[in-house]
Amino acid sequence: MSEQSEVTCPFCGSTETELFSLFGQQLLTVQYYCRSCRTPFERVKDDTVLDEYVARKEEEQ
Ligand SMILES: [Zn+2]
């Protein structure tokens, strides 16, 4: 298991979040989805996000 950074939901504080889309409404944001309160939210895209996305893709194969 690769260690992934935890993204905290800004609404309920849960870390039960998942990367939903690499493309948010703005160029430098990505969309996350909170499994706890079922709310999508955006986060500024950074290297951590991209690493997490790549790791997820590798797991799917
Ligand atoms: Zn939440």
N, CA, C, O and the ligand as a Tripos MOL2 file, in Angstrom:
@<TRIPOS>MOLECULE
protein
  245   243    62     0     0
PROTEIN
NO_CHARGES

@<TRIPOS>ATOM
      1 N           0.8350   -1.1970    0.0000 N.3       1 MET1
      2 CA          0.0000    0.0000    0.0000 C.3       1 MET1
      3 C           0.8730    1.2520    0.0000 C.2       1 MET1
      4 O           1.7470    1.4120    0.8510 O.2       1 MET1
      5 N           0.6310    2.1120   -0.9390 N.am      2 SER2
      6 CA          1.3480    3.3740   -0.9380 C.3       2 SER2
      7 C           0.6550    4.3410    0.0180 C.2       2 SER2
      8 O          -0.5660    4.3240    0.1730 O.2       2 SER2
      9 N           1.4440    5.1570    0.6340 N.am      3 GLU3
     10 CA          0.8850    6.0900    1.5980 C.3       3 GLU3
     11 C           0.2940    7.2980    0.8700 C.2       3 GLU3
     12 O           0.9890    7.9700    0.1080 O.2       3 GLU3
     13 N          -0.9370    7.5580    1.0990 N.am      4 GLN4
     14 CA         -1.5740    8.6810    0.4350 C.3       4 GLN4
     15 C          -1.8880    9.7840    1.4430 C.2       4 GLN4
     16 O          -2.1920    9.5240    2.6080 O.2       4 GLN4
     17 N          -1.8080   10.9960    0.9690 N.am      5 SER5
     18 CA         -2.1360   12.1090    1.8410 C.3       5 SER5
     19 C          -3.6400   12.1490    2.0550 C.2       5 SER5
     20 O          -4.4210   11.8400    1.1550 O.2       5 SER5
     21 N          -4.0250   12.5300    3.2410 N.am      6 GLU6
     22 CA         -5.4420   12.6080    3.5380 C.3       6 GLU6
     23 C          -5.9730   13.9910    3.2210 C.2       6 GLU6
     24 O          -5.3890   15.0030    3.6090 O.2       6 GLU6
     25 N          -7.0720   14.0190    2.5220 N.am      7 VAL7
     26 CA         -7.7350   15.2800    2.2250 C.3       7 VAL7
     27 C          -8.9460   15.4040    3.1310 C.2       7 VAL7
     28 O          -9.8210   14.5380    3.1580 O.2       7 VAL7
     29 N          -8.9730   16.4880    3.8630 N.am      8 THR8
     30 CA        -10.0560   16.6830    4.8180 C.3       8 THR8
     31 C         -11.2020   17.4500    4.1860 C.2       8 THR8
     32 O         -10.9910   18.4690    3.5280 O.2       8 THR8
     33 N         -12.3950   16.9650    4.3840 N.am      9 CYS9
     34 CA        -13.5850   17.6390    3.8810 C.3       9 CYS9
     35 C         -13.7660   18.9710    4.6000 C.2       9 CYS9
     36 O         -13.7500   19.0180    5.8300 O.2       9 CYS9
     37 N         -13.9390   20.0610    3.8380 N.am     10 PRO10
     38 CA        -14.1150   21.3760    4.4720 C.3      10 PRO10
     39 C         -15.4690   21.5400    5.1410 C.2      10 PRO10
     40 O         -15.6710   22.4890    5.8990 O.2      10 PRO10
     41 N         -16.3880   20.6430    4.8760 N.am     11 PHE11
     42 CA        -17.7410   20.7820    5.4210 C.3      11 PHE11
     43 C         -17.9350   20.0030    6.7190 C.2      11 PHE11
     44 O         -18.5130   20.5180    7.6760 O.2      11 PHE11
     45 N         -17.4500   18.7550    6.7510 N.am     12 CYS12
     46 CA        -17.6900   17.9460    7.9410 C.3      12 CYS12
     47 C         -16.3950   17.5030    8.6240 C.2      12 CYS12
     48 O         -16.4310   16.9200    9.7080 O.2      12 CYS12
     49 N         -15.2410   17.7810    7.9830 N.am     13 GLY13
     50 CA        -13.9700   17.4460    8.6100 C.3      13 GLY13
     51 C         -13.5610   15.9940    8.4500 C.2      13 GLY13
     52 O         -12.5450   15.5750    9.0060 O.2      13 GLY13
     53 N         -14.3290   15.2210    7.7030 N.am     14 SER14
     54 CA        -14.0150   13.8140    7.5070 C.3      14 SER14
     55 C         -12.8590   13.6470    6.5230 C.2      14 SER14
     56 O         -12.6590   14.4780    5.6360 O.2      14 SER14
     57 N         -12.1060   12.5700    6.6900 N.am     15 THR15
     58 CA        -11.0570   12.2610    5.7160 C.3      15 THR15
     59 C         -11.5140   11.1610    4.7680 C.2      15 THR15
     60 O         -10.7120   10.6170    4.0090 O.2      15 THR15
     61 N         -12.7890   10.8370    4.8100 N.am     16 GLU16
     62 CA        -13.3480    9.8590    3.8730 C.3      16 GLU16
     63 C         -13.6530   10.5360    2.5470 C.2      16 GLU16
     64 O         -14.8040   10.6480    2.1260 O.2      16 GLU16
     65 N         -12.5740   10.9880    1.8990 N.am     17 THR17
     66 CA        -12.7410   11.7250    0.6550 C.3      17 THR17
     67 C         -12.0650   10.9850   -0.4820 C.2      17 THR17
     68 O         -11.1520   10.1900   -0.2580 O.2      17 THR17
     69 N         -12.5070   11.2420   -1.6870 N.am     18 GLU18
     70 CA        -11.8610   10.6370   -2.8340 C.3      18 GLU18
     71 C         -11.7420   11.6550   -3.9600 C.2      18 GLU18
     72 O         -12.5550   12.5690   -4.0970 O.2      18 GLU18
     73 N         -10.6960   11.4610   -4.7600 N.am     19 LEU19
     74 CA        -10.4880   12.3430   -5.9010 C.3      19 LEU19
     75 C         -11.5670   12.0580   -6.9310 C.2      19 LEU19
     76 O         -11.7240   10.9250   -7.3850 O.2      19 LEU19
     77 N         -12.3010   13.0820   -7.2920 N.am     20 PHE20
     78 CA        -13.4490   12.9180   -8.1710 C.3      20 PHE20
     79 C         -13.1030   13.2900   -9.6040 C.2      20 PHE20
     80 O         -13.4630   12.5740  -10.5380 O.2      20 PHE20
     81 N         -12.4160   14.3950   -9.7800 N.am     21 SER21
     82 CA        -12.0500   14.8300  -11.1240 C.3      21 SER21
     83 C         -10.8050   15.6940  -11.0660 C.2      21 SER21
     84 O         -10.6280   16.4910  -10.1450 O.2      21 SER21
     85 N          -9.9470   15.5270  -12.0560 N.am     22 LEU22
     86 CA         -8.7400   16.3550  -12.1060 C.3      22 LEU22
     87 C          -9.0580   17.7710  -12.5760 C.2      22 LEU22
     88 O          -8.2040   18.6560  -12.5210 O.2      22 LEU22
     89 N         -10.2630   17.9760  -13.0270 N.am     23 PHE23
     90 CA        -10.5910   19.2800  -13.5790 C.3      23 PHE23
     91 C         -11.7530   19.9120  -12.8340 C.2      23 PHE23
     92 O         -12.9040   19.5070  -12.9940 O.2      23 PHE23
     93 N         -11.4430   20.8960  -12.0320 N.am     24 GLY24
     94 CA        -12.4730   21.6370  -11.3270 C.3      24 GLY24
     95 C         -12.9770   22.7680  -12.1960 C.2      24 GLY24
     96 O         -12.7030   22.8310  -13.3950 O.2      24 GLY24
     97 N         -13.7200   23.6590  -11.5630 N.am     25 GLN25
     98 CA        -14.2830   24.7800  -12.3120 C.3      25 GLN25
     99 C         -13.2080   25.7920  -12.6790 C.2      25 GLN25
    100 O         -13.3700   26.5750  -13.6150 O.2      25 GLN25
    101 N         -12.1190   25.7690  -11.9390 N.am     26 GLN26
    102 CA        -11.0040   26.6310  -12.2790 C.3      26 GLN26
    103 C          -9.8190   25.7700  -12.6830 C.2      26 GLN26
    104 O          -9.7450   24.5890  -12.3430 O.2      26 GLN26
    105 N          -8.9040   26.3730  -13.4060 N.am     27 LEU27
    106 CA         -7.7870   25.6330  -13.9940 C.3      27 LEU27
    107 C          -6.9250   24.9480  -12.9490 C.2      27 LEU27
    108 O          -6.4240   23.8470  -13.1800 O.2      27 LEU27
    109 N          -6.7480   25.5870  -11.8050 N.am     28 LEU28
    110 CA         -5.8110   25.0700  -10.8160 C.3      28 LEU28
    111 C          -6.4940   24.3290   -9.6760 C.2      28 LEU28
    112 O          -5.9180   24.1600   -8.6020 O.2      28 LEU28
    113 N          -7.7040   23.8950   -9.9110 N.am     29 THR29
    114 CA         -8.3940   23.1490   -8.8680 C.3      29 THR29
    115 C          -8.7740   21.7560   -9.3580 C.2      29 THR29
    116 O          -8.9380   21.5240  -10.5560 O.2      29 THR29
    117 N          -8.9080   20.8560   -8.4290 N.am     30 VAL30
    118 CA         -9.4170   19.5240   -8.7240 C.3      30 VAL30
    119 C         -10.6520   19.3020   -7.8540 C.2      30 VAL30
    120 O         -10.8230   19.9610   -6.8280 O.2      30 VAL30
    121 N         -11.4900   18.3910   -8.2610 N.am     31 GLN31
    122 CA        -12.7020   18.1370   -7.5080 C.3      31 GLN31
    123 C         -12.5530   16.8880   -6.6520 C.2      31 GLN31
    124 O         -12.0930   15.8430   -7.1120 O.2      31 GLN31
    125 N         -12.9500   17.0250   -5.4100 N.am     32 TYR32
    126 CA        -12.9990   15.8920   -4.4890 C.3      32 TYR32
    127 C         -14.4480   15.6250   -4.1080 C.2      32 TYR32
    128 O         -15.3200   16.4840   -4.2400 O.2      32 TYR32
    129 N         -14.6730   14.4100   -3.6310 N.am     33 TYR33
    130 CA        -16.0120   14.0420   -3.1910 C.3      33 TYR33
    131 C         -15.9060   13.4560   -1.7990 C.2      33 TYR33
    132 O         -15.0860   12.5700   -1.5560 O.2      33 TYR33
    133 N         -16.7280   13.9440   -0.8850 N.am     34 CYS34
    134 CA        -16.7210   13.4420    0.4770 C.3      34 CYS34
    135 C         -17.7330   12.3140    0.6160 C.2      34 CYS34
    136 O         -18.9270   12.4970    0.3820 O.2      34 CYS34
    137 N         -17.2340   11.1430    1.0020 N.am     35 ARG35
    138 CA        -18.1290    9.9950    1.1670 C.3      35 ARG35
    139 C         -18.9400   10.0920    2.4540 C.2      35 ARG35
    140 O         -19.9570    9.4160    2.6100 O.2      35 ARG35
    141 N         -18.4860   10.9290    3.3630 N.am     36 SER36
    142 CA        -19.1580   11.0440    4.6550 C.3      36 SER36
    143 C         -20.4260   11.8920    4.5480 C.2      36 SER36
    144 O         -21.5010   11.4620    4.9650 O.2      36 SER36
    145 N         -20.2990   13.0970    3.9890 N.am     37 CYS37
    146 CA        -21.4620   13.9730    3.8690 C.3      37 CYS37
    147 C         -21.9330   14.0940    2.4250 C.2      37 CYS37
    148 O         -22.8480   14.8570    2.1150 O.2      37 CYS37
    149 N         -21.2870   13.3250    1.5480 N.am     38 ARG38
    150 CA        -21.6970   13.2480    0.1360 C.3      38 ARG38
    151 C         -21.7250   14.6130   -0.5320 C.2      38 ARG38
    152 O         -22.6580   14.9510   -1.2610 O.2      38 ARG38
    153 N         -20.6930   15.3810   -0.2690 N.am     39 THR39
    154 CA        -20.6060   16.7040   -0.8530 C.3      39 THR39
    155 C         -19.3260   16.8250   -1.6770 C.2      39 THR39
    156 O         -18.2410   16.5200   -1.1820 O.2      39 THR39
    157 N         -19.4450   17.2620   -2.9170 N.am     40 PRO40
    158 CA        -18.2420   17.5320   -3.6910 C.3      40 PRO40
    159 C         -17.6240   18.8590   -3.2870 C.2      40 PRO40
    160 O         -18.3350   19.8040   -2.9440 O.2      40 PRO40
    161 N         -16.3060   18.9290   -3.3270 N.am     41 PHE41
    162 CA        -15.6380   20.1970   -3.0300 C.3      41 PHE41
    163 C         -14.3800   20.2920   -3.8710 C.2      41 PHE41
    164 O         -13.9000   19.2960   -4.4120 O.2      41 PHE41
    165 N         -13.8530   21.5050   -3.9720 N.am     42 GLU42
    166 CA        -12.6750   21.7150   -4.8010 C.3      42 GLU42
    167 C         -11.4520   21.9990   -3.9450 C.2      42 GLU42
    168 O         -11.5420   22.4920   -2.8200 O.2      42 GLU42
    169 N         -10.3170   21.6710   -4.5180 N.am     43 ARG43
    170 CA         -9.0620   21.8570   -3.8100 C.3      43 ARG43
    171 C          -8.0460   22.3420   -4.8390 C.2      43 ARG43
    172 O          -8.1080   21.9630   -6.0080 O.2      43 ARG43
    173 N          -7.1190   23.1750   -4.4020 N.am     44 VAL44
    174 CA         -6.1000   23.6690   -5.3140 C.3      44 VAL44
    175 C          -5.1920   22.5140   -5.7280 C.2      44 VAL44
    176 O          -4.7310   21.7380   -4.8910 O.2      44 VAL44
    177 N          -4.9480   22.4150   -7.0080 N.am     45 LYS45
    178 CA         -4.1230   21.3410   -7.5460 C.3      45 LYS45
    179 C          -2.6600   21.5680   -7.1620 C.2      45 LYS45
    180 O          -2.1270   22.6660   -7.3220 O.2      45 LYS45
    181 N          -2.0260   20.5200   -6.6580 N.am     46 ASP46
    182 CA         -0.5880   20.5960   -6.3700 C.3      46 ASP46
    183 C           0.0470   19.2380   -6.6420 C.2      46 ASP46
    184 O          -0.6280   18.3150   -7.0990 O.2      46 ASP46
    185 N           1.3100   19.1170   -6.3700 N.am     47 ASP47
    186 CA          2.0140   17.8730   -6.6740 C.3      47 ASP47
    187 C           1.4300   16.6860   -5.9170 C.2      47 ASP47
    188 O           1.3830   15.5720   -6.4400 O.2      47 ASP47
    189 N           0.9890   16.9240   -4.6910 N.am     48 THR48
    190 CA          0.4220   15.8510   -3.8870 C.3      48 THR48
    191 C          -0.8110   15.2690   -4.5700 C.2      48 THR48
    192 O          -1.0060   14.0540   -4.6000 O.2      48 THR48
    193 N          -1.6310   16.1470   -5.1100 N.am     49 VAL49
    194 CA         -2.8520   15.7090   -5.7980 C.3      49 VAL49
    195 C          -2.4970   14.8620   -7.0130 C.2      49 VAL49
    196 O          -3.1080   13.8210   -7.2570 O.2      49 VAL49
    197 N          -1.5220   15.3080   -7.7580 N.am     50 LEU50
    198 CA         -1.1490   14.5790   -8.9670 C.3      50 LEU50
    199 C          -0.5430   13.2270   -8.6230 C.2      50 LEU50
    200 O          -0.8070   12.2400   -9.3090 O.2      50 LEU50
    201 N           0.2650   13.1700   -7.5730 N.am     51 ASP51
    202 CA          0.8370   11.8960   -7.1390 C.3      51 ASP51
    203 C          -0.2690   10.9200   -6.7480 C.2      51 ASP51
    204 O          -0.2120    9.7300   -7.0590 O.2      51 ASP51
    205 N          -1.2500   11.4430   -6.0740 N.am     52 GLU52
    206 CA         -2.3620   10.6200   -5.6270 C.3      52 GLU52
    207 C          -3.1360   10.0890   -6.8340 C.2      52 GLU52
    208 O          -3.5760    8.9390   -6.8470 O.2      52 GLU52
    209 N          -3.2890   10.9190   -7.8170 N.am     53 TYR53
    210 CA         -4.0170   10.5170   -9.0250 C.3      53 TYR53
    211 C          -3.2720    9.4080   -9.7510 C.2      53 TYR53
    212 O          -3.8760    8.4310  -10.1930 O.2      53 TYR53
    213 N          -1.9600    9.5610   -9.8720 N.am     54 VAL54
    214 CA         -1.1470    8.5520  -10.5400 C.3      54 VAL54
    215 C          -1.2020    7.2270   -9.7760 C.2      54 VAL54
    216 O          -1.3350    6.1620  -10.3790 O.2      54 VAL54
    217 N          -1.0990    7.2990   -8.4560 N.am     55 ALA55
    218 CA         -1.1460    6.0950   -7.6290 C.3      55 ALA55
    219 C          -2.4780    5.3820   -7.8000 C.2      55 ALA55
    220 O          -2.5350    4.1530   -7.8450 O.2      55 ALA55
    221 N          -3.5390    6.1570   -7.8940 N.am     56 ARG56
    222 CA         -4.8650    5.5760   -8.0630 C.3      56 ARG56
    223 C          -4.9620    4.8650   -9.4100 C.2      56 ARG56
    224 O          -5.5180    3.7710   -9.5040 O.2      56 ARG56
    225 N          -4.4260    5.4820  -10.4330 N.am     57 LYS57
    226 CA         -4.4680    4.8780  -11.7620 C.3      57 LYS57
    227 C          -3.6910    3.5610  -11.7830 C.2      57 LYS57
    228 O          -4.1020    2.5940  -12.4240 O.2      57 LYS57
    229 N          -2.5700    3.5420  -11.0760 N.am     58 GLU58
    230 CA         -1.7600    2.3210  -11.0410 C.3      58 GLU58
    231 C          -2.4970    1.1980  -10.3160 C.2      58 GLU58
    232 O          -2.3670    0.0280  -10.6760 O.2      58 GLU58
    233 N          -3.2600    1.5550   -9.3090 N.am     59 GLU59
    234 CA         -4.0230    0.5530   -8.5740 C.3      59 GLU59
    235 C          -5.1230   -0.0640   -9.4260 C.2      59 GLU59
    236 O          -5.4880   -1.2250   -9.2420 O.2      59 GLU59
    237 N          -5.6450    0.7220  -10.3570 N.am     60 GLU60
    238 CA         -6.7560    0.2470  -11.1820 C.3      60 GLU60
    239 C          -6.3290   -0.7620  -12.2300 C.2      60 GLU60
    240 O          -7.1510   -1.5260  -12.7360 O.2      60 GLU60
    241 N          -5.0480   -0.7670  -12.5550 N.am     61 GLN61
    242 CA         -4.5950   -1.6560  -13.6320 C.3      61 GLN61
    243 C          -4.3700   -3.0780  -13.1440 C.2      61 GLN61
    244 O          -3.9880   -3.9470  -13.9280 O.2      61 GLN61
    245 ZN        -17.8570   15.8850    4.3140 Zn       62 ZN62
@<TRIPOS>BOND
     1     1     2 1
     2     2     3 1
     3     3     4 2
     4     3     5 am
     5     5     6 1
     6     6     7 1
     7     7     8 2
     8     7     9 am
     9     9    10 1
    10    10    11 1
    11    11    12 2
    12    11    13 am
    13    13    14 1
    14    14    15 1
    15    15    16 2
    16    15    17 am
    17    17    18 1
    18    18    19 1
    19    19    20 2
    20    19    21 am
    21    21    22 1
    22    22    23 1
    23    23    24 2
    24    23    25 am
    25    25    26 1
    26    26    27 1
    27    27    28 2
    28    27    29 am
    29    29    30 1
    30    30    31 1
    31    31    32 2
    32    31    33 am
    33    33    34 1
    34    34    35 1
    35    35    36 2
    36    35    37 am
    37    37    38 1
    38    38    39 1
    39    39    40 2
    40    39    41 am
    41    41    42 1
    42    42    43 1
    43    43    44 2
    44    43    45 am
    45    45    46 1
    46    46    47 1
    47    47    48 2
    48    47    49 am
    49    49    50 1
    50    50    51 1
    51    51    52 2
    52    51    53 am
    53    53    54 1
    54    54    55 1
    55    55    56 2
    56    55    57 am
    57    57    58 1
    58    58    59 1
    59    59    60 2
    60    59    61 am
    61    61    62 1
    62    62    63 1
    63    63    64 2
    64    63    65 am
    65    65    66 1
    66    66    67 1
    67    67    68 2
    68    67    69 am
    69    69    70 1
    70    70    71 1
    71    71    72 2
    72    71    73 am
    73    73    74 1
    74    74    75 1
    75    75    76 2
    76    75    77 am
    77    77    78 1
    78    78    79 1
    79    79    80 2
    80    79    81 am
    81    81    82 1
    82    82    83 1
    83    83    84 2
    84    83    85 am
    85    85    86 1
    86    86    87 1
    87    87    88 2
    88    87    89 am
    89    89    90 1
    90    90    91 1
    91    91    92 2
    92    91    93 am
    93    93    94 1
    94    94    95 1
    95    95    96 2
    96    95    97 am
    97    97    98 1
    98    98    99 1
    99    99   100 2
   100    99   101 am
   101   101   102 1
   102   102   103 1
   103   103   104 2
   104   103   105 am
   105   105   106 1
   106   106   107 1
   107   107   108 2
   108   107   109 am
   109   109   110 1
   110   110   111 1
   111   111   112 2
   112   111   113 am
   113   113   114 1
   114   114   115 1
   115   115   116 2
   116   115   117 am
   117   117   118 1
   118   118   119 1
   119   119   120 2
   120   119   121 am
   121   121   122 1
   122   122   123 1
   123   123   124 2
   124   123   125 am
   125   125   126 1
   126   126   127 1
   127   127   128 2
   128   127   129 am
   129   129   130 1
   130   130   131 1
   131   131   132 2
   132   131   133 am
   133   133   134 1
   134   134   135 1
   135   135   136 2
   136   135   137 am
   137   137   138 1
   138   138   139 1
   139   139   140 2
   140   139   141 am
   141   141   142 1
   142   142   143 1
   143   143   144 2
   144   143   145 am
   145   145   146 1
   146   146   147 1
   147   147   148 2
   148   147   149 am
   149   149   150 1
   150   150   151 1
   151   151   152 2
   152   151   153 am
   153   153   154 1
   154   154   155 1
   155   155   156 2
   156   155   157 am
   157   157   158 1
   158   158   159 1
   159   159   160 2
   160   159   161 am
   161   161   162 1
   162   162   163 1
   163   163   164 2
   164   163   165 am
   165   165   166 1
   166   166   167 1
   167   167   168 2
   168   167   169 am
   169   169   170 1
   170   170   171 1
   171   171   172 2
   172   171   173 am
   173   173   174 1
   174   174   175 1
   175   175   176 2
   176   175   177 am
   177   177   178 1
   178   178   179 1
   179   179   180 2
   180   179   181 am
   181   181   182 1
   182   182   183 1
   183   183   184 2
   184   183   185 am
   185   185   186 1
   186   186   187 1
   187   187   188 2
   188   187   189 am
   189   189   190 1
   190   190   191 1
   191   191   192 2
   192   191   193 am
   193   193   194 1
   194   194   195 1
   195   195   196 2
   196   195   197 am
   197   197   198 1
   198   198   199 1
   199   199   200 2
   200   199   201 am
   201   201   202 1
   202   202   203 1
   203   203   204 2
   204   203   205 am
   205   205   206 1
   206   206   207 1
   207   207   208 2
   208   207   209 am
   209   209   210 1
   210   210   211 1
   211   211   212 2
   212   211   213 am
   213   213   214 1
   214   214   215 1
   215   215   216 2
   216   215   217 am
   217   217   218 1
   218   218   219 1
   219   219   220 2
   220   219   221 am
   221   221   222 1
   222   222   223 1
   223   223   224 2
   224   223   225 am
   225   225   226 1
   226   226   227 1
   227   227   228 2
   228   227   229 am
   229   229   230 1
   230   230   231 1
   231   231   232 2
   232   231   233 am
   233   233   234 1
   234   234   235 1
   235   235   236 2
   236   235   237 am
   237   237   238 1
   238   238   239 1
   239   239   240 2
   240   239   241 am
   241   241   242 1
   242   242   243 1
   243   243   244 2
@<TRIPOS>SUBSTRUCTURE
     1 MET1         2 RESIDUE 1 A MET
     2 SER2         6 RESIDUE 1 A SER
     3 GLU3        10 RESIDUE 1 A GLU
     4 GLN4        14 RESIDUE 1 A GLN
     5 SER5        18 RESIDUE 1 A SER
     6 GLU6        22 RESIDUE 1 A GLU
     7 VAL7        26 RESIDUE 1 A VAL
     8 THR8        30 RESIDUE 1 A THR
     9 CYS9        34 RESIDUE 1 A CYS
    10 PRO10       38 RESIDUE 1 A PRO
    11 PHE11       42 RESIDUE 1 A PHE
    12 CYS12       46 RESIDUE 1 A CYS
    13 GLY13       50 RESIDUE 1 A GLY
    14 SER14       54 RESIDUE 1 A SER
    15 THR15       58 RESIDUE 1 A THR
    16 GLU16       62 RESIDUE 1 A GLU
    17 THR17       66 RESIDUE 1 A THR
    18 GLU18       70 RESIDUE 1 A GLU
    19 LEU19       74 RESIDUE 1 A LEU
    20 PHE20       78 RESIDUE 1 A PHE
    21 SER21       82 RESIDUE 1 A SER
    22 LEU22       86 RESIDUE 1 A LEU
    23 PHE23       90 RESIDUE 1 A PHE
    24 GLY24       94 RESIDUE 1 A GLY
    25 GLN25       98 RESIDUE 1 A GLN
    26 GLN26      102 RESIDUE 1 A GLN
    27 LEU27      106 RESIDUE 1 A LEU
    28 LEU28      110 RESIDUE 1 A LEU
    29 THR29      114 RESIDUE 1 A THR
    30 VAL30      118 RESIDUE 1 A VAL
    31 GLN31      122 RESIDUE 1 A GLN
    32 TYR32      126 RESIDUE 1 A TYR
    33 TYR33      130 RESIDUE 1 A TYR
    34 CYS34      134 RESIDUE 1 A CYS
    35 ARG35      138 RESIDUE 1 A ARG
    36 SER36      142 RESIDUE 1 A SER
    37 CYS37      146 RESIDUE 1 A CYS
    38 ARG38      150 RESIDUE 1 A ARG
    39 THR39      154 RESIDUE 1 A THR
    40 PRO40      158 RESIDUE 1 A PRO
    41 PHE41      162 RESIDUE 1 A PHE
    42 GLU42      166 RESIDUE 1 A GLU
    43 ARG43      170 RESIDUE 1 A ARG
    44 VAL44      174 RESIDUE 1 A VAL
    45 LYS45      178 RESIDUE 1 A LYS
    46 ASP46      182 RESIDUE 1 A ASP
    47 ASP47      186 RESIDUE 1 A ASP
    48 THR48      190 RESIDUE 1 A THR
    49 VAL49      194 RESIDUE 1 A VAL
    50 LEU50      198 RESIDUE 1 A LEU
    51 ASP51      202 RESIDUE 1 A ASP
    52 GLU52      206 RESIDUE 1 A GLU
    53 TYR53      210 RESIDUE 1 A TYR
    54 VAL54      214 RESIDUE 1 A VAL
    55 ALA55      218 RESIDUE 1 A ALA
    56 ARG56      222 RESIDUE 1 A ARG
    57 LYS57      226 RESIDUE 1 A LYS
    58 GLU58      230 RESIDUE 1 A GLU
    59 GLU59      234 RESIDUE 1 A GLU
    60 GLU60      238 RESIDUE 1 A GLU
    61 GLN61      242 RESIDUE 1 A GLN
    62 ZN62       245 GROUP 0 **** ****
